[in-house]
Amino acid sequence: MERFIIIGAGAAGISAAKTLRVLRPKDIITVISIDEKVHSRCMLHKYLSRERDAQQINFVEANFFEKNDITHITCEAVTKIDTAAKTVFYGENYSAPYDKLLIATGSGFFIPPIPHFREAPNVFGFRDLSDAMKIDLAFARGKRVFIVGSGLVGLDAASALCERGAEITIAEMAPRVMPLQTDDYAASIYQKTFEEHGCRFLLGIGASDAVVDKDGNITEVILSTGEHIPCGLVIMAAGVRPRIQLAQDSGIAVERAICVDEHLRTSAADVYAAGDCTGLSGVWPDAVSQGEAAAENMAGIPTVYEKPYPFKNTSNFFGVTMLSAGRLDLTEGAEVLVHKTPNEYKKAVVKDGKLTGFLSLGNISNSGLYLYLIKNGIDISGKQNRIFRLSFADFYGINQKNGEFTYNI
């Protein structure tokens, strides 16, 4: 009987636990997590807006751990992994042995070295349920919110607090909102939508200092322009970092993320990693897939983790939906194709006969095809003139042989 330990109860960790229990019905599985409740990071804004409570953003059934005979150790941080003794240490004085270990610690928010920002008690990230709970309490004491960063995390927080009557200022160093996912036109649509809901954007501007009260709380953010913005709390949403400290302190190879091979093995024997901490992808479905692949390898089933789609995100703010995939910024030497109507906007970047970037705003149906084309580098030469009307039938031929159908690119 083998002992499996999973550090982290996010998308990758829970996916791995589910897969392991199916593959190893009699073995011992333990999940250790810093939060009390399992929760979907993608649904944190629903909790912050008070549209849902903590249980309603839980993505596993209420009795998941009991039903699957999985031990769940909550509200504890793993402090060290002794890879030689195959033991993890957590909490004050607890330890647990393992035969196979999965690190699924995810990613955390980053606070740049702006004066007072790292010490102020009213500066928060927005990555975990514990972050959302802290913001909820702080918001009860002051409705003025300053958000650093206008990416998906920043706009998630802004959309949630808009629903609660917040006075929101969003600072973004880039010249447009959601700079990694949009182009200028798509960004303008989202900016206008948020402004209609009461948000103020400061683009191309950063925070350089702060005014604090006697308790060290930030009461005003000082911009690089010298302007002072009054606030009751600050949310840091200007980027995330894979949580690698535990691995690094335990002698496991790291760079900007935990280093893994194609089987999601780390440099330590019988230690695997999956999810955001690997730096392979930052989106939920990919973390789920990594958890499954890692679990299969831990269970002795050799599985190569398939390369994820290159950079993809979907968003839906105030009813405005968008999908962005690939690289929209690599336009040098490329053909840029655009389709625009009052209710729909699409953009495709084609280079050397291959689709390298795709954006769809307003109608994201049939997006799976474009993700497939980008990921597999399919040649679309000669099809650019109808690129927004393509279907899988344009790329697959059907051949009948011996009564069987085969599909070939």
C-alpha positions in Angstrom: 0.0 0.0 0.0 1.5 3.3 -1.1 1.2 6.7 0.6 0.4 9.7 -1.7 0.6 13.2 -0.4 -0.7 16.2 -2.4 0.2 19.7 -1.3 -2.5 22.1 -2.4 -6.3 21.7 -3.0 -6.7 23.8 -6.1 -7.5 22.6 -9.6 -4.4 20.6 -10.0 -4.4 19.1 -6.5 -8.0 18.0 -6.5 -7.8 16.7 -10.1 -4.8 14.6 -9.0 -6.6 13.3 -5.9 -9.6 12.2 -7.9 -7.4 10.5 -10.5 -5.3 8.7 -7.9 -8.3 7.4 -6.1 -9.7 5.9 -9.3 -6.3 4.3 -10.2 -5.4 3.3 -6.6 -8.6 2.5 -4.7 -6.8 1.0 -1.7 -3.9 3.3 -1.2 -3.5 6.2 1.3 -4.1 9.7 -0.1 -3.6 12.9 1.9 -4.2 16.5 0.7 -2.7 19.3 2.7 -4.0 22.9 2.0 -3.6 26.3 3.5 -7.3 27.2 3.1 -10.1 25.7 5.1 -12.4 25.1 2.1 -11.8 24.0 -1.4 -12.7 26.8 -3.8 -12.6 27.8 -7.4 -10.2 30.7 -8.0 -12.3 31.5 -11.1 -15.3 32.1 -8.8 -13.7 34.3 -6.2 -15.3 37.4 -7.6 -18.7 35.8 -7.0 -17.8 35.5 -3.4 -16.5 39.0 -3.1 -19.7 40.4 -4.8 -21.7 38.3 -2.2 -23.5 36.6 -5.1 -22.3 33.3 -3.6 -21.0 32.1 -0.3 -17.9 30.0 0.4 -19.7 26.7 -0.1 -21.2 27.8 -3.4 -17.7 28.4 -4.9 -16.6 25.0 -3.8 -16.0 22.9 -6.9 -16.2 19.5 -5.2 -19.2 17.9 -3.5 -19.7 18.5 0.2 -18.5 15.0 1.2 -15.9 14.6 -1.5 -13.0 13.7 0.9 -15.1 11.3 3.1 -16.7 9.6 0.0 -13.3 9.0 -1.6 -11.5 8.1 1.7 -9.0 11.0 1.3 -7.6 12.7 4.3 -7.8 16.5 4.0 -5.6 18.5 6.4 -6.8 22.1 6.3 -5.4 25.5 7.3 -1.9 24.2 7.4 1.2 25.2 5.4 3.8 22.7 4.5 7.1 24.2 5.7 9.6 21.6 4.4 10.1 18.5 2.3 12.8 16.1 3.3 13.2 14.4 0.0 15.8 11.9 1.3 13.6 10.7 4.2 10.4 11.2 2.0 8.7 13.2 4.7 6.8 16.5 4.6 6.6 18.8 7.6 3.6 21.1 8.2 2.1 23.3 10.9 3.9 23.6 14.2 5.3 20.1 14.8 3.6 17.7 12.4 5.1 15.5 9.8 3.9 12.8 7.4 5.8 10.2 5.3 5.1 9.7 1.6 6.0 7.3 -1.2 4.9 9.7 -3.9 4.4 13.5 -3.5 2.7 16.1 -5.6 3.5 19.8 -5.2 0.4 21.8 -6.4 1.0 25.0 -4.5 -0.3 27.3 -7.3 0.8 30.9 -7.6 0.6 34.0 -5.4 0.3 37.7 -5.9 3.3 39.9 -6.0 3.8 43.3 -4.3 6.5 45.5 -6.0 8.9 47.4 -3.7 6.7 50.5 -3.5 7.2 52.4 -0.2 4.7 51.2 2.4 2.9 48.7 0.1 4.6 45.6 1.5 4.0 46.5 5.2 0.5 48.0 5.0 -2.1 45.8 6.5 -4.8 47.0 4.0 -2.9 45.8 0.9 -4.3 42.5 -0.4 -3.9 40.0 -3.2 -6.8 38.3 -4.9 -5.7 34.7 -5.5 -7.3 32.6 -2.7 -10.5 32.5 -0.7 -8.5 33.8 2.3 -7.6 36.9 0.2 -11.3 37.5 -0.7 -12.3 37.2 2.9 -9.8 39.8 4.0 -10.9 42.2 1.3 -14.5 41.7 2.3 -13.7 42.7 5.9 -11.6 45.7 4.8 -14.3 46.9 2.4 -16.7 47.1 5.2 -14.5 49.8 6.7 -14.0 51.8 3.5 -15.6 51.9 0.0 -12.7 53.5 -1.8 -10.6 50.9 -3.6 -7.3 51.3 -5.4 -6.5 48.3 -7.7 -3.0 47.9 -9.2 -3.3 46.1 -12.5 -6.1 45.8 -15.1 -5.6 42.2 -16.1 -8.2 39.4 -15.5 -7.6 39.3 -11.7 -7.9 43.1 -11.3 -11.0 43.3 -13.4 -12.5 40.4 -11.5 -12.1 42.2 -8.2 -13.3 45.5 -9.7 -16.5 43.9 -11.2 -17.3 42.3 -7.8 -16.9 45.4 -5.8 -18.7 47.5 -8.4 -21.8 45.5 -7.5 -21.4 46.6 -3.9 -21.1 50.4 -4.6 -17.3 50.7 -4.5 -15.5 53.8 -5.6 -12.8 52.2 -7.7 -9.6 53.5 -9.3 -7.5 51.1 -11.4 -3.9 51.9 -12.3 -2.3 50.1 -15.2 1.3 50.6 -16.4 0.4 49.5 -20.0 -1.5 51.9 -22.3 -4.7 49.8 -22.3 -6.7 47.5 -20.0 -6.1 43.8 -20.1 -2.9 44.3 -22.1 -2.0 40.6 -22.5 -5.4 39.6 -23.7 -6.7 42.4 -25.9 -5.8 44.8 -28.7 -6.6 48.5 -28.6 -10.2 48.1 -29.8 -11.2 45.2 -27.5 -9.6 47.0 -24.6 -11.6 50.2 -25.4 -14.8 48.2 -25.2 -14.0 46.7 -21.8 -12.7 50.1 -20.5 -16.0 51.8 -21.5 -18.0 49.1 -20.0 -16.2 49.4 -16.6 -16.4 53.1 -16.7 -20.1 52.9 -17.2 -20.2 51.0 -13.9 -18.3 53.6 -12.1 -14.6 52.7 -12.4 -11.8 55.1 -13.2 -8.8 54.0 -15.2 -5.3 55.5 -15.0 -3.4 54.0 -18.0 0.3 54.2 -18.4 0.6 55.3 -14.8 2.0 53.5 -11.8 2.1 53.9 -8.0 5.3 55.4 -6.6 4.6 56.0 -2.9 1.8 56.1 -0.3 0.5 58.1 2.6 -0.2 55.9 5.7 -2.1 56.5 9.0 -0.8 55.8 12.5 -1.6 52.1 12.1 0.4 51.8 8.8 -2.7 51.6 6.6 -2.5 53.3 3.2 -4.9 56.2 3.1 -3.6 57.7 -0.2 -1.7 56.2 -3.1 0.8 58.6 -4.7 1.0 58.1 -8.5 4.1 58.5 -10.6 2.5 61.8 -11.8 2.3 63.1 -8.3 -1.4 62.8 -8.0 -2.8 61.5 -4.7 -5.6 59.0 -4.8 -7.5 58.5 -1.5 -8.4 54.9 -0.7 -9.5 52.5 2.1 -7.8 49.4 0.7 -5.4 48.4 -2.1 -5.7 45.2 -4.2 -2.5 44.1 -5.9 -3.3 42.5 -9.3 -0.3 43.4 -11.4 1.0 39.9 -11.9 1.5 36.6 -10.1 4.5 34.4 -9.2 4.6 30.6 -9.1 4.9 29.5 -5.4 8.3 27.9 -5.5 9.7 28.7 -2.1 8.8 25.4 -0.6 10.5 23.5 -3.4 13.5 25.7 -3.4 14.0 25.4 0.4 13.8 21.6 0.0 16.5 21.4 -2.6 14.2 20.8 -5.6 15.3 22.5 -8.8 13.5 25.7 -9.6 14.0 28.6 -12.0 11.1 31.0 -12.3 8.9 28.0 -11.6 9.4 24.5 -10.4 11.3 22.6 -13.0 9.5 19.5 -14.3 10.1 17.0 -17.2 7.5 15.8 -19.7 6.1 13.5 -17.0 5.8 16.3 -14.5 8.6 14.9 -12.4 10.8 17.3 -10.4 14.5 16.9 -9.8 13.7 14.9 -6.6 12.9 11.2 -6.8 9.1 10.5 -6.5 8.2 14.2 -6.3 6.0 15.7 -9.0 4.5 19.1 -9.6 1.4 20.4 -11.3 -0.6 23.5 -11.8 0.6 27.2 -11.7 3.7 26.4 -9.7 5.2 24.7 -12.8 4.8 27.8 -14.9 3.5 25.7 -17.8 0.1 27.5 -17.9 -2.0 29.8 -15.8 -5.5 28.7 -16.7 -7.8 26.3 -14.9 -8.4 23.6 -17.5 -4.6 23.2 -18.0 -4.1 22.8 -14.3 -6.7 20.1 -14.2 -5.0 18.3 -17.0 -1.6 18.5 -15.3 -3.1 17.1 -12.1 -4.5 14.1 -14.0 -1.2 13.5 -15.8 0.9 13.8 -12.7 -1.5 11.4 -10.8 -1.2 8.8 -13.6 2.6 9.0 -13.5 2.5 8.7 -9.7 0.3 5.7 -10.0 2.9 4.0 -12.3 1.2 4.8 -15.6 3.7 6.6 -17.8 2.0 9.6 -19.2 3.5 12.5 -21.2 1.8 15.8 -20.4 0.5 17.2 -23.6 1.6 20.7 -24.3 -1.2 23.2 -23.5 -2.7 25.6 -25.9 -0.5 28.7 -26.2 -1.8 31.5 -24.0 -5.6 31.4 -23.9 -8.1 33.2 -21.8 -11.8 33.8 -21.7 -13.6 36.6 -19.9 -17.1 37.8 -19.3 -17.5 41.2 -17.7 -21.0 42.7 -17.4 -22.2 40.5 -20.3 -19.3 41.3 -22.6 -17.6 38.0 -23.5 -14.1 37.6 -25.1 -11.7 34.8 -26.0 -8.1 35.5 -26.6 -5.5 32.9 -27.8 -2.0 32.8 -29.0 0.0 36.0 -29.5 -1.8 39.0 -30.8 1.3 41.3 -30.5 3.6 39.4 -32.9 2.4 41.2 -36.0 5.7 42.0 -37.7 5.7 40.2 -41.1 2.2 38.8 -40.3 -1.1 39.3 -42.0 -3.7 40.9 -39.6 -7.3 40.2 -40.4 -10.3 41.9 -38.7 -14.0 41.4 -38.8 -16.1 44.1 -37.0 -19.9 44.6 -36.7 -21.9 46.6 -34.1 -22.2 43.4 -31.9 -19.1 41.4 -32.8 -15.3 41.9 -33.2 -12.8 39.2 -34.4 -9.1 39.5 -35.1 -6.7 36.9 -36.6 -2.9 37.1 -36.9 -1.5 34.8 -39.6 2.2 34.4 -40.2 3.8 32.0 -42.7 0.5 30.5 -43.5 -0.3 29.7 -39.8 -2.7 31.2 -37.3 -0.6 32.6 -34.4 -3.1 34.8 -32.6 -6.9 35.0 -32.4 -9.4 37.2 -30.6 -13.2 37.1 -30.5 -15.2 39.7 -28.7 -19.0 39.4 -28.3 -19.4 35.9 -29.9 -17.0 33.2 -28.9 -18.7 30.3 -30.5 -16.6 28.0 -32.7 -13.5 29.1 -30.8 -12.3 25.5 -30.4 -11.4 25.4 -34.0 -9.1 28.4 -33.8 -7.4 27.1 -30.6 -6.8 23.8 -32.5 -5.3 25.6 -35.5 -2.9 27.6 -33.2 -1.8 24.7 -31.1 -1.2 22.4 -34.0 0.3 24.9 -36.4 -2.1 23.9 -39.1 -1.4 25.5 -42.5 -4.3 27.7 -43.5 -2.8 29.1 -46.7 -5.5 30.1 -49.2 -8.2 30.2 -46.5 -7.4 33.7 -45.1 -10.2 35.3 -47.1 -12.8 33.3 -45.1 -10.9 32.8 -41.9 -13.8 33.9 -39.7 -16.2 31.4 -41.4 -14.0 28.3 -41.1 -15.1 25.0 -39.7 -13.3 21.7 -39.0 -14.7 20.4 -42.3 -12.3 22.8 -44.0 -9.4 20.8 -42.7 -10.5 17.2 -42.5 -11.1 14.8 -45.4 -13.2 11.8 -44.9 -12.0 8.6 -46.5 -14.0 5.3 -46.5 -12.0 2.1 -46.6 -13.2 -1.4 -45.7 -16.4 0.1 -44.3 -14.5 2.4 -41.9 -14.2 6.2 -41.9 -10.8 7.8 -41.3 -10.2 11.5 -40.8 -7.0 13.1 -42.1 -5.7 16.6 -41.9 
